[in-house]
């Protein structure tokens, strides 16, 4: 029976900047992941690069990276035995000026041990993630101007017009000429 060096450990992921075989972007998936979010470990014994490969999947089932080869060599036999475990995103790195791509670390705990407490995003990461999320689905024309957004909410103008319409309806309904 495979022996664990510890009941819980934090592991760096590899390959977070790669594109998945189905065309999905690991970077786009990491943009919507949060520290503390559960992840799944999936063995890939038929992986052409590493028979011990272990991919890490977000709660949406998208691969966000792999355990490093040396770590996978230690963990794969334990997973193959069906040993109980839980895993979560321990930390998201990068996504800020000077280090624009995302990296991740995962905490894995065995046999009902609790995973390590996760590391929350810092202020700079939160700010850049908000900006990147708001840009998702937008396109630029040849001159570089934003031309469309996947989901348009109408913005503040629509809200103001809606409130004006409600106010007018209340005046008509109750017969008020002034407030």
N, C-alpha and C positions, 0 to 999 in steps of 0.2 A: 504494500500500500504506500502511495506517495506521501511524503511527509512535508508539512508546511513549515517554512522557517519562522512564521509568525502568524497570529490570528487575524491581523489586519495590516494593510500596507498601502502606501500611495505609489502609483506607477505613472511615469510619463508616457504619453501616447506618441506614436510615430505616424507619419503620413497624413497629418491633418490638412495639409495644403493640396493633397491629391484630389482628383475627381473620381467618383465611384463608377463602377462598370455600367450602372444604369444611367449615367450622365448627371446624377445629382452631385451638388457641390458640398463637400465637407465644410468648407468655410461658411457657406450660407446656412448650413445646419447649426454650426457652432454659434452663429450670430443670434439664433433664437433659443439656444440652450442656456440654462442658468446653473450656477454652482449649487450643488445640493440635489440636483435633478437625478433621478434614477437612470441607470444605463444597464444594458444587457451585454453579456459576454457571449460571443458566438464562436465556437470552434470551427476552423476551416481546414480539416485534415487533407483536403485535396488541393490546397493552395499551392500553385506552381513555385512560389518563392520560398515557402516555409511550411513544412508539414505540421508544425506546432502552432501555426498562425491562429491568433485570437482577435477577431474584430470587436470593436466596441460600438454598440448601437444606441442611438438616442431613444427617448420614449416614443418617437414617431417612426422608429424602425430604420432610421438612416444611419449608415456607418459614418462615424466621426473620426475614426483612426484605428490603429492597431496597437496592441501591447508590443513593446520592443522585443526583438527576437530572443534575447537572453532571458527576459522575463517570461515570455511565452513558453520557452523550453521548460521552465520550472512549473508553470501554472497549468499547461495543457494536460499533463497526466492526471492532475487533481480534478480538473473539469471533466475529463473523460470518465472518471470514477463516479461522477454525479455528486460530488461533495457540495453540501449546501453553502451558498454564498449570497452576498448582496453587494451591489456596486453602485456608485454614484459619481457624479462629476465633483471632484475635489476642488479644482481650480481651473479657471479659464485665464489664459495668458494672452498678452498682446491686444491687437485691435486698436492700438493707439498710434499717434504720430511716432515715426521712427521704427515701429514694429507693427505694421498694419495687418499682418496675417494672424490668425488665432492659433493658439496651441492649447492643449488640455492635459490635465492630470486626473486620474481616477483613483478613488479609494475603494479597495476590495476588502471585505470582511468575511470570515469563514465561520461556520458553525455557530450562528446566532450572535457573534461578536458585533458590536456596533462599529460602523465605519468611522474614520476620523472626521471631526467637524470640518465642514467645507470652508473655503476662503471666499468671502463675498467679493464682488466686483468693486474696484476702487472708483473714485469719482470720475477720473479721466475715462475709464472704460465705459462707465454708464453713459457719459455724455456722448462719446463717439458711437456707441451702439445705438443710442436714440437717433442720431443723425443718419446712420447707415440704414436703420429700419425705415425711417421716413423716406429715404431715397429708393427703397426697394420698389421695383415696378415702374420706375420713371425712366424715360429715355431722353436722349439729347439729339437735336438735329445737327446738321453739318456745321452750323456756327457755334455749337456747344450749348445752346439754350435748351432748357427743359421743355419738352413738348407734351408729355402726357404722364398720367399717373394711373396705375392699375385701378385703384379705388378712390374716386373723388368724393369727398364729403361735402363739398360746397363751401366749406370754410365759414368764416365769420359773417360774410355778407348774407349768406343764406339764413344763418341764425337770426340776424338783425331783421331781415325781411319777414321771417316767420313770426318773430315777436311782435312786429308792427301789425301784422295781419291779425294776430290774436287780440292785441289791444283794440283794434278797430272793431272786431267782432264783439268784444265785451261792451264797447260803447254802444253799438247798435242794439245789442240784446237788452241791456239794462237802461237804455235811454239816457245815459250820461252824456252831457255835452263837454264837460271838463272834469278833470280829476283834482 
